[in-house]
Amino acid sequence: MNVLIAGSGGWGTALAIRLLHNGHQVTLWSYCESESEQLAVTRQNPFLPGVALPKELRYTAEASAAREKDMVVFATPSFAVRKTARTFAPFLREDVILVSVTKGIEENTGLRMSELIAQETGKRVVALSGPSHAEEVSRGIPTGVVAACADKALAEKVQSAFMSEQLRVYTCPDAIGVELGAAHKNVIALCAGVCDGLGFGDNTKALLMTRGLAELARLGMILGASRETFAGLAGVGDLIVTCTSMHSRNRRAGILIGQGVGVQEAMQQVGAVVEGYYAASAAWKLAKKHGVDMPITRAAYEVLYENRDPGEALHALMQRQKTTETEYAEWAR
């Protein structure tokens, strides 16, 4: 299969390596021509230190490179996905397979990444997501992800393209749940980092992760997702890996914020896109629009955008009104 990866960050590059190992012909697209040239010369990506890029990997900064490709994988930061899809749209083959691996929600519209790519290209899109640090995927460390699409045959084509001994791919019809889980876990991971920065322990993180997952499920079900999806790889799986690893840019940014570093300065120190910052705003807007109770998301938004003190925000969460753990609690009589 002839594949173009749109986005030469760590994740796009890691997937390019895996697809090459599967025998596909792969071209890595960069937004900046100078970045593309540097990758071609050095065969090193700064986001994947110590990983040599395969000599078979091709590089380009031309959108026209999408012409005649069998598959195009969108791996840019969430804020750039719409523009990238719009740029590539005129060059896409009628039967091209489109894949979104970006984790986020468009802030102004509330659209998932596959939705906005479909809007710009007029084609169905498969969302590929799960607990998958680029640093580990690039090195062939065993990883599991989900290819989600209402079109089963299309999801299975993506599954076959990416599946290997190092990368196990499952299929799922619930793109809504998979993409919401992918986006919102970044918010919870950022909050988990804040808790670490404040000096709290494992108990606090476990509380945050489980209650964060609960409010994500509330939003997801309102939007048409399956509750079961949030117990899978793109839900609890991605949440675990992102909240507990120092590979996570969101967690690292959160640690700095918890230690008293300003939000913008913290993101600059991390040195790459902190998706949880953007997802917190988009998720909070969705929650308000649909009347969904998401107290952790609201607190994250207030810390990130309204300069609320992180310690005070956590204290307020702990002091909320008493309630049951689930909305479906039944008492034996």
C-alpha positions in Angstrom: 0.0 0.0 0.0 1.2 3.5 -0.8 0.8 5.7 2.3 1.2 9.3 3.1 1.5 10.4 6.8 0.4 14.0 7.2 2.4 15.3 10.2 6.0 14.6 11.0 5.9 14.8 14.8 6.7 11.9 17.0 3.4 10.0 16.5 3.3 10.4 12.8 6.9 9.4 12.5 6.4 6.3 14.8 3.5 5.1 12.6 5.5 5.7 9.5 8.2 3.4 10.9 5.7 0.7 11.7 4.0 0.9 8.3 7.4 0.6 6.6 8.1 -2.5 8.6 4.8 -3.9 7.4 6.0 -3.6 3.8 4.2 -0.4 2.8 5.7 2.4 0.9 5.5 5.5 3.1 6.0 9.2 2.6 6.2 11.5 5.6 4.7 15.0 5.1 5.9 18.1 7.0 4.2 21.4 7.1 7.6 23.2 6.9 9.9 22.4 4.0 13.0 23.0 6.2 11.8 20.4 8.7 11.3 17.9 5.9 14.7 18.5 4.6 16.3 18.1 8.0 14.6 14.8 8.6 15.8 13.5 5.3 19.4 14.6 6.0 19.7 13.6 9.6 17.3 10.6 9.6 16.5 11.6 13.2 13.3 13.1 14.7 14.0 15.2 17.8 10.8 13.8 19.3 12.1 10.3 19.0 15.7 10.5 20.4 17.9 7.5 19.5 15.5 6.2 16.8 17.1 6.0 13.4 14.6 6.7 10.6 14.5 3.9 8.0 16.4 4.7 4.8 13.3 3.7 2.8 11.2 6.5 4.3 10.4 9.3 1.9 9.9 13.0 2.9 7.9 15.9 1.4 6.4 19.2 2.2 4.1 19.2 -0.9 0.4 18.6 -0.4 0.3 17.2 -4.0 2.1 14.2 -2.7 -1.3 12.9 -1.5 -2.2 12.3 -5.2 -2.6 8.6 -6.0 -2.0 7.5 -2.4 -3.9 4.4 -1.2 -4.1 5.8 2.4 -3.6 9.2 4.0 -3.0 9.3 7.8 -3.7 12.6 9.5 -1.2 13.0 12.4 -0.9 16.8 12.9 -1.8 18.6 16.1 -5.6 19.0 16.6 -5.6 22.7 15.8 -4.0 22.0 12.4 -6.2 19.1 11.3 -8.9 21.1 9.5 -6.4 23.2 7.5 -4.4 20.1 6.6 -7.5 18.2 5.4 -8.6 21.2 3.4 -5.2 21.5 1.8 -5.0 17.8 0.9 -8.7 17.4 -0.3 -8.1 18.3 -4.0 -5.4 15.7 -4.4 -7.2 12.7 -2.8 -8.1 9.7 -4.8 -11.8 8.8 -4.9 -11.2 5.4 -3.1 -8.5 6.7 -0.7 -8.5 5.4 2.9 -8.4 8.2 5.4 -7.2 7.7 8.9 -7.2 10.1 11.9 -4.7 9.5 14.6 -4.9 12.9 16.2 -6.4 13.1 19.7 -8.6 16.2 20.2 -11.9 18.0 19.7 -12.2 21.2 17.6 -12.9 24.0 20.1 -15.4 26.2 18.2 -17.5 23.4 16.7 -17.1 20.5 19.1 -16.3 18.2 16.2 -14.2 15.1 16.6 -11.1 14.9 14.3 -12.7 12.3 12.0 -15.8 14.5 11.6 -13.9 17.6 10.5 -11.7 15.6 8.1 -14.9 14.1 6.6 -16.4 17.6 6.4 -13.4 18.9 4.5 -12.9 15.9 2.2 -16.4 14.4 1.8 -15.0 10.9 2.7 -15.5 8.5 5.6 -12.6 8.4 8.1 -11.3 5.7 10.4 -10.1 6.9 13.9 -7.1 5.0 15.2 -6.4 5.4 18.9 -5.3 3.8 22.1 -2.6 3.7 24.8 0.3 4.4 22.4 3.3 6.5 23.3 5.2 7.4 20.1 8.5 6.7 21.8 7.6 3.1 22.5 5.7 2.4 19.2 8.8 3.6 17.2 10.9 1.1 19.0 8.6 -1.8 18.4 7.4 -2.2 22.0 4.2 -4.3 22.0 1.2 -1.9 21.8 -2.6 -2.2 21.3 -4.8 0.3 19.5 -8.4 0.5 18.1 -9.5 1.2 14.5 -13.0 2.8 14.9 -15.5 3.4 12.1 -19.2 2.7 11.5 -18.0 1.1 8.2 -16.7 -2.3 9.3 -15.0 -3.1 6.0 -13.1 0.2 6.2 -12.0 -0.3 9.8 -10.8 -3.8 8.8 -8.7 -2.4 6.0 -6.9 -0.1 8.4 -6.6 -2.9 10.9 -4.8 -5.0 8.2 -2.5 -2.2 7.2 -1.2 -1.5 10.7 -1.4 -4.9 12.4 1.9 -6.6 13.2 3.7 -8.5 16.0 4.5 -5.2 17.6 1.2 -3.4 17.0 -2.1 -5.2 17.7 -5.1 -3.5 16.2 -8.7 -4.2 17.2 -11.8 -2.9 15.3 -14.7 -1.0 16.9 -17.9 0.6 15.4 -18.0 3.4 18.1 -15.8 6.2 16.7 -17.6 8.6 19.0 -16.5 6.9 22.1 -13.0 6.1 20.8 -12.3 9.8 19.8 -13.9 11.3 22.9 -11.7 9.0 25.1 -8.7 9.9 23.1 -9.3 13.6 23.5 -10.5 13.8 27.1 -7.8 11.5 28.6 -5.4 14.4 27.8 -7.4 16.7 30.1 -7.4 14.1 32.9 -3.6 13.5 32.4 -2.9 17.2 32.7 -4.9 17.2 36.0 -3.0 14.1 37.2 0.2 16.0 36.6 -1.1 18.9 38.6 -1.8 16.5 41.5 1.8 15.2 41.2 3.1 18.8 41.2 1.1 19.6 44.3 2.7 16.7 46.1 -0.3 14.4 46.3 -0.1 10.6 46.0 -1.4 7.6 44.3 -4.7 7.6 46.0 -5.4 11.1 44.6 -4.5 10.1 41.1 -6.7 6.9 41.3 -9.6 9.1 42.4 -9.0 11.6 39.7 -8.7 9.0 36.9 -11.8 7.0 37.8 -14.0 10.0 38.4 -12.6 11.6 35.2 -13.6 8.5 33.3 -17.1 8.6 34.9 -17.7 12.1 33.7 -16.3 11.3 30.2 -18.7 8.4 30.0 -21.6 10.7 30.9 -20.7 13.1 28.1 -20.1 10.2 25.7 -23.4 8.5 26.2 -25.2 11.8 25.6 -23.4 12.1 22.3 -24.2 8.6 21.2 -21.2 6.6 22.4 -21.3 3.2 24.0 -20.4 3.0 27.7 -18.5 -0.2 27.0 -16.0 1.7 24.8 -14.7 3.7 27.8 -13.7 0.5 29.5 -11.5 -0.4 26.5 -8.2 0.6 25.0 -9.2 4.1 23.9 -10.9 4.8 27.3 -9.3 3.4 30.5 -6.3 2.0 28.6 -5.3 5.4 27.2 -6.1 7.0 30.5 -3.8 4.8 32.4 -0.8 5.2 30.1 -1.2 9.0 29.8 -1.7 9.7 33.5 1.2 7.6 34.8 4.0 8.1 32.3 6.6 10.8 32.0 6.3 10.3 28.2 3.1 12.2 28.5 3.4 15.9 27.6 0.1 16.6 29.3 1.2 15.1 32.6 4.6 16.9 32.4 2.8 20.2 31.8 0.5 19.5 34.7 3.3 18.8 37.1 4.8 22.2 36.3 1.5 24.0 36.8 1.0 22.2 40.1 4.5 23.4 41.2 3.4 27.0 40.5 4.7 27.5 37.0 2.3 29.6 34.8 0.2 27.8 32.3 1.8 29.3 29.2 5.3 28.9 30.6 4.6 25.3 31.5 3.6 24.5 27.9 6.7 26.3 26.6 8.9 24.2 28.9 7.4 21.0 27.7 8.4 22.0 24.2 5.7 20.4 22.2 1.9 20.6 21.8 0.0 20.0 25.0 -3.3 18.7 23.6 -5.0 18.7 27.0 -4.9 22.5 27.1 -7.1 22.7 24.0 -9.2 19.7 24.8 -10.2 21.2 28.2 -11.8 24.2 26.6 -13.6 22.1 23.9 -14.8 19.5 26.4 -16.1 22.1 28.8 -18.0 23.9 26.0 -19.6 20.5 25.0 -20.5 19.8 28.6 -22.3 23.1 29.0 -24.0 22.8 25.6 -25.4 19.4 26.5 -26.0 20.0 30.2 -23.6 17.3 31.4 -22.1 17.4 34.9 -18.3 17.4 34.5 -16.8 18.9 37.6 -13.2 17.8 36.9 -13.3 19.2 33.4 -14.7 22.5 34.7 -12.0 22.7 37.3 -9.3 22.1 34.6 -10.8 24.8 32.4 -10.8 27.3 35.3 -7.1 26.5 36.2 -6.0 26.7 32.5 -8.0 29.6 31.3 -9.2 31.6 34.3 -6.1 31.5 36.5 -7.7 29.5 39.3 -5.3 28.2 41.9 -4.8 24.4 41.4 -4.8 23.6 45.1 -8.0 25.5 45.7 -9.7 23.8 42.7 -8.8 20.4 44.1 -10.0 21.3 47.5 -13.4 22.4 46.0 -13.7 19.2 44.2 -13.2 17.2 47.4 -15.9 19.3 49.2 -18.6 18.8 46.6 -22.1 17.6 47.8 -22.3 14.0 48.8 -23.6 11.6 46.0 -23.6 7.9 44.9 -20.7 6.6 42.8 -22.9 5.8 39.8 -26.2 7.2 38.6 -27.5 3.6 38.4 -27.1 2.7 42.1 -29.8 0.4 43.5 -30.2 -0.5 47.1 -31.3 -4.0 48.3 -34.6 -3.9 50.0 
